[in-house]
Amino acid sequence: MDRNSFLKWMAATPFLLAMTRLDEIMFFLHKGQKTEKMPALFMGHGSPMNAIEENEFVRGFRDMAKGIPTPKVILCISAHWYTRGTMVTGMEKPPTIHDFGGFPQALFDVQYPAPGSPELAVHVKEMMSPLSVHVSDEWGLDHGAWSVIKHMYPKADVPVIQMSIDQKLNPLQHFELGSKLKDLRNKGILIIGSGNIVHNLGMVDWANFNKDNHGFDWAIEARAEINKYIMDEYYQPLFEYNTHSKAFQNAIPTPDHFLPLMYVLGLKDKQDKITFYNDKLMAGSLSMTSVRVG
C-alpha cells in the first residue's frame, strides 16, 4: 500500500482509527513485507534456578542470541502453559509469573518486564484458523519463557507473547499447528519452544544433580534416538513417543515438556539446517538439549 492509498484508506474509515492503535495499523501495513528469515528455537530450560545462576547452559542461551538477528517480537510456546484449548497472551504488559515453589526468594524477586504485543496475538489467532484461539489476559510470562529469554535479551526490550499448549491435541496436531506459523519467521518474529526433551522429575538423581553430563542408561538411549530422528527428519517415532521404547516412556512420562519441540520441528522449511546446543544430560533423568532450526 503506497502513501496516497493509505491516506484514502484512513479518510474512508475514521471509525477504525478510534478503535485501532497506530502500531496495530503499522503491523497491518507491514504484513506483506519480509525481513531476514529468523530461526526457530527449542530451548531446554531445565531448573528455574537457571534464571539466576551462571552456568554453561545460560551461556549457551546468550551465545545463541548473539548469533541471530534481533527479533521484532518473540512468540514462546512454554511447557508451563498447558491448557484446554489454545490461548495466546494479548496484554500490553504481561506479568512475570513465578509458577514454582520451594526456591530461594531471589528467584521470586526476578521480574522480566518485557512488553507484550496485542497486535501479534490477534495476527496469530487469524493464522491458526479454523482452529479457535482465545486471546487471553489471564496469564503472562511463566518461567518456561522468562527464565531463558532474560539471558538472551536482558534489557527486556523485545516484546514477548506466549501461546499455550492444548492438552487435547496429539503430537502430530501440535506439529501441524507449528507449520501454520512458518510465515512469521519471515517477519522478524522469533518463535521459541521451551521445555525439556528428557524430563522425568520423579527419577531425578538428587545426589548427583551437579555431575557433568550425567544420565541414566535409558536417558542416554532416549536422547541419542530422539536427536537422530530430529536430524534425519523422521518424526513418526516422536509423534508416537508414548508407544515407542521403554526409554522413550521414561524420558517423556508426561507430554507437556516434549510438545514445544513439535512446534519448532513444524516450523522447519526444507532448506533449513538443524543444529543442537546445550546438548547434555543432567541429574540422571533430565536433558538440556536445545535445537536450532534455520
ABEGO torsion letter per residue (X at the ends): XBAAAAAAAAAABAAAAAABBAAAAAAAAAAABBBBBBBBBBBBAEBAAAAABBBAAAAAAAAAAAABBBBABBBBBBAABBBBEBBBBABABBBBBBBBBGBBAAAAABBBABBBBAAAAAAAAAAAOABBBBBBAABEBBAAAAAAAAAABAAGABBBBBBBBBAABBAAAAAAAAAAAAAAAAAGBBBBBBBBABBBAAABBAAAAABBGBBBAAAAAAAAAAAAAAAAGBAAAAAAAAABBAAAAAABABAAAAAAAAAAAAABBAABBBBBBGBBBBGGABBABBBBBX
